[in-house]
Each structure stands twice: as structure tokens, then as C-alpha cells.
Amino acid sequence: MLKEAWANRPAQWTRSGCAWLWLAVISLLADQATKLWVAANFDYGVRLEFIPYVNLTYVHNPGAAFSFLADAGGWQRWGFAIFATIVSVALIAMLRAERKENKMINISYALIISGAIGNLIDRVAYGYVIDFIDFFVGNWHWPAFNIADSAICIGAVLMILDSLLQPKQPKEAQ
């Protein structure tokens, strides 16, 4: 499938899904700017009420989503960094193979790329990812997250929606 898409890719980068990389850049800049702002202006672990159901809380996450493998002994820093790099390169290739008019899938790829690179920068620079958005209801708190995590989740949802909304291909006669 990818081989066929690559063979039929648009002749110019600007006519491909790569035209949507501006969205990845904006999302990445927003992610890094907010993380730097939080790290410079908040004490570690202190909660600040932001809006109903959302606090700002500066925390470090050495693991993956929801602190998965946070206590794995250190290998996860470089393991997740390698994984994020591979995913980002693969998604850029997939963007290149898409036509720029395929908005939903291109937006999903761009958001996932920005989130992967945003968390990759933290992981390589600090050994952990800076999280700060604390969603809660009553005494129950969702694990803290950041703009990069949000971009990845929104991108994944858009990717699923795109696959569900694609017209069904008729089965070939046997």
C-alpha cells in the first residue's frame, strides 16, 4: 500500500501532504513555548487553578503516555527517542505520498509528527517530558499531559475518522 502510494505521489512537495507541515511547525512551537514557560514560572509539582476542571501543574514524565514505563531504569529515554524518530520519518514519507487535498489524513499526520518531535526534544534534552495540563473531576485526576500529547491524540482520532469515512472499496471478483 505505501509502495503504491509512494509511486503515485505528487511530483512536487508543495502539491503533496507536505504542504501541511506548517501545522506541525505551529503545533511544535506552541508545545515548546508552553513547556519552557511552565518550567520557568512554576515550582515543580505545585498546582495552580486555571479554569474549572483544569489545573496547571509542572511535572516530569520519564515514561510514555500516562507515565508508562516511567520506572524502567533509564533505557526508555533513548528507546522512546528512537521510536519517535522512526515514527516522525515514516509519517513525513506518508505525507509526501499524499495529495495536499486529503485534508483529514494530512492534518492527522502533521499533528502526530509535531507531538512526537515535541516530546522527543524534551526526552533528549532533559531525559523526561515536561507535562503541565492537569484535568480533574472532584478528587480524580487524569495523568498530566502537554500540547504534544494533545496533538498526538487529536491526530490519532482524525486518522481513525479518516479510515472510517473512506468509501468502501469493492471486493475484486475471484
C-alpha positions as CSV (number, residue, x, y, z in Angstrom):
1,M,0.0,0.0,0.0
2,L,2.7,2.5,1.0
3,K,4.8,1.4,-2.0
4,E,1.9,2.1,-4.4
5,A,1.1,5.4,-2.7
6,W,4.8,6.4,-3.0
7,A,4.9,5.5,-6.7
8,N,1.8,7.7,-7.3
9,R,2.9,10.6,-5.1
10,P,2.6,14.2,-6.4
11,A,5.5,15.4,-8.5
12,Q,6.2,18.4,-6.3
13,W,6.4,18.6,-2.5
14,T,4.1,21.6,-2.4
15,R,1.4,19.5,-4.1
16,S,1.8,16.7,-1.6
17,G,0.6,16.4,2.0
18,C,3.9,18.1,3.0
19,A,2.1,21.3,2.3
20,W,0.5,20.7,5.7
21,L,3.8,20.7,7.6
22,W,3.1,24.3,8.6
23,L,0.6,22.9,11.0
24,A,3.2,20.7,12.6
25,V,5.6,23.6,13.0
26,I,2.9,25.8,14.7
27,S,1.9,23.0,17.0
28,L,5.5,22.2,17.8
29,L,6.3,25.9,18.6
30,A,3.2,26.1,20.8
31,D,4.2,22.9,22.6
32,Q,7.8,24.0,23.2
33,A,6.9,27.6,24.2
34,T,4.4,26.4,26.8
35,K,6.8,23.9,28.3
36,L,9.5,26.5,28.6
37,W,7.1,29.0,30.1
38,V,5.8,26.4,32.7
39,A,9.4,25.3,33.6
40,A,10.5,28.9,34.1
41,N,7.4,30.1,36.0
42,F,6.1,27.2,38.1
43,D,7.5,25.3,41.1
44,Y,7.7,21.6,40.4
45,G,4.5,19.8,41.5
46,V,2.6,22.9,42.6
47,R,-1.0,23.1,41.3
48,L,-2.5,26.3,40.0
49,E,-6.2,26.5,39.3
50,F,-6.6,27.6,35.7
51,I,-10.2,27.0,34.7
52,P,-12.9,24.7,36.1
53,Y,-11.6,21.1,35.8
54,V,-8.1,22.1,34.7
55,N,-5.1,22.9,36.8
56,L,-1.6,23.8,35.6
57,T,0.9,21.5,37.3
58,Y,4.6,21.3,36.4
59,V,5.7,17.6,36.4
60,H,8.4,15.5,34.7
61,N,7.4,12.3,32.9
62,P,10.4,10.0,32.1
63,G,8.0,7.4,30.6
64,A,5.5,7.4,27.8
65,A,1.8,8.3,27.9
66,F,0.3,8.1,31.4
67,S,3.9,7.6,32.8
68,F,4.0,4.1,31.1
69,L,7.5,2.6,31.8
70,A,8.5,5.6,33.9
71,D,10.4,3.3,36.3
72,A,12.0,1.2,33.6
73,G,15.6,2.0,34.6
74,G,16.5,4.7,32.0
75,W,16.6,2.7,28.7
76,Q,13.2,4.2,27.9
77,R,14.7,7.7,27.3
78,W,16.6,6.5,24.2
79,G,14.1,3.8,23.3
80,F,11.3,6.3,23.1
81,A,13.5,8.8,21.3
82,I,14.4,6.2,18.6
83,F,10.7,5.2,18.3
84,A,9.6,8.9,18.0
85,T,12.3,9.5,15.3
86,I,11.2,6.5,13.3
87,V,7.5,7.4,13.5
88,S,8.2,11.0,12.5
89,V,10.3,10.0,9.5
90,A,7.7,7.4,8.4
91,L,4.8,10.0,8.8
92,I,6.8,12.6,6.7
93,A,7.2,9.9,4.0
94,M,3.4,9.2,4.2
95,L,2.7,13.0,4.0
96,R,4.9,13.1,0.9
97,A,2.9,10.3,-0.6
98,E,-0.5,12.0,0.0
99,R,-2.1,14.7,-2.1
100,K,-2.5,18.0,-0.3
101,E,-6.3,17.9,-0.8
102,N,-6.6,14.9,1.5
103,K,-7.1,17.3,4.5
104,M,-8.1,15.0,7.3
105,I,-5.3,12.4,6.9
106,N,-2.7,15.2,6.3
107,I,-3.7,17.1,9.4
108,S,-3.6,13.9,11.4
109,Y,0.0,13.1,10.2
110,A,1.1,16.7,10.8
111,L,-0.3,16.7,14.4
112,I,1.3,13.3,15.2
113,I,4.6,14.5,13.8
114,S,4.6,17.7,15.9
115,G,3.7,15.8,19.1
116,A,6.3,13.1,18.5
117,I,9.0,15.7,17.8
118,G,7.9,17.9,20.7
119,N,8.2,15.1,23.2
120,L,11.4,13.9,21.5
121,I,13.0,17.3,22.1
122,D,12.2,17.1,25.8
123,R,13.3,13.5,26.1
124,V,16.7,14.1,24.5
125,A,17.4,17.5,26.2
126,Y,16.2,16.6,29.7
127,G,15.7,12.9,30.0
128,Y,12.0,13.4,30.6
129,V,8.9,15.1,29.1
130,I,7.5,18.2,30.7
131,D,3.8,17.8,31.4
132,F,1.6,20.5,32.9
133,I,-2.1,20.2,32.0
134,D,-3.9,18.5,34.9
135,F,-7.5,17.6,34.0
136,F,-9.6,16.6,37.1
137,V,-13.1,15.9,38.3
138,G,-13.6,16.1,42.0
139,N,-10.6,14.2,43.5
140,W,-9.9,12.2,40.4
141,H,-7.0,13.5,38.2
142,W,-6.2,12.4,34.7
143,P,-2.4,12.0,34.3
144,A,-0.8,15.3,33.4
145,F,-0.1,15.9,29.8
146,N,1.1,18.7,27.4
147,I,0.3,20.1,24.0
148,A,2.4,17.5,22.2
149,D,0.3,14.7,23.8
150,S,-2.9,16.5,22.8
151,A,-1.6,16.8,19.2
152,I,-0.8,13.1,19.1
153,C,-4.3,12.2,20.4
154,I,-6.2,14.5,18.1
155,G,-4.1,13.3,15.2
156,A,-4.9,9.6,16.1
157,V,-8.6,10.4,16.3
158,L,-8.5,12.1,12.9
159,M,-6.6,9.2,11.4
160,I,-9.3,6.8,12.7
161,L,-12.1,9.0,11.4
162,D,-10.4,9.3,8.0
163,S,-10.2,5.5,7.7
164,L,-13.9,5.1,8.8
165,L,-15.1,7.8,6.4
166,Q,-13.2,6.4,3.4
167,P,-15.5,4.9,0.7
168,K,-15.6,1.1,0.8
169,Q,-13.6,-0.5,-1.9
170,P,-15.5,-3.2,-3.7
171,K,-14.0,-6.7,-3.4
172,E,-12.4,-7.9,-6.5
173,A,-14.1,-10.7,-8.4
174,Q,-12.5,-14.0,-7.6
